[in-house]
Amino acid sequence: MAEITTIARPYAEALAGLARDADSWKAWSDMLALAGAVVADARVADLIGNPAVPSGHVVELIRNVCGERLNADGLNFLHVLGENKRFPALPEIARLFDEMKAAQEGTLEARVTTAFQLTDDQMAALKAKLESRFERKINIAQEVDTALIGGVVIQVGDEVLDASVRGKLGDLAATLKA
């Protein structure tokens, strides 16, 4: 994972510079998310990994799938990725770009994973506590993972708070083995 992030970061930073100069953060974010989803598809990934398929064909495939939602700058960016054989980094580029976009907007992205779906009131209370702790606006996305058994795992940037039953059981097992 660190290697793909190392590869993706310069691309994301370059795009952030373009977005900052043209005030086109949302447009770039939308294009990267869409193109990243296309590249992440198993069938497209197989084409990308096939040395017999030229990168220009992959760019055309992505352009055809994205249609009008991909502008000329986005298409040029795909050509650069193709020339450098960096299509697999596109989802990570999109993720890093969205982090930079959030920082530009003064917000943080939080991913909340729970064993059960939280109510709107619970999410609002959790969001208020996170905004108070980090002193910034927080955008929350919730995921449900029944393997947690109970509790919550909160990831804000690089910080992770694991208050899940599964996490506590793992800590107990590690303590008992020591």
JODA-V185079 format. One line per field, one symbol per residue. ss: DSSP state (~ for helix, > for strand, _ for the rest). phi: phi as a letter, one per 40 degrees, with the letter a starting at -180 (. if undefined). burial: 1 if it has 24 or more other ideal C-beta (glycine too) atoms within 12 Angstrom, else 0. Layout:
ss=???
phi=???
burial=???
//
This chain:
ss=_~~~~~~~~~~~~~~~~~~~~~__~~~~~~~~~~~~~~~~_~~~~~~~~_____~~~~~~~~~~~~~~~__~~~~~~~~~~~~___~~~~~~~~~~~~~~~~~~~_>>>>>>>>_____~~~~~~~~~~~~~~~__>>>>>>>>_~~~__>>>>>>__>>>>>>~~~~~~~~~~~~~_
phi=.cccccccdccccccccccccbfbdccccccccccccccccdccccccccccccccccccccccccgccbccccccccccccccfbdccdcccccccccccccccgbbcbbbbbcbccccccccccccccccccfacbbbbbbbbcccgagabbbbgccbbbbccdcccccccccccc
burial=0000000100110011011000001011111111110111000100110000001001101110110001000110111111000111111111111111110000111111110000000000011001000100011101000001001111011000000100100000000000
//
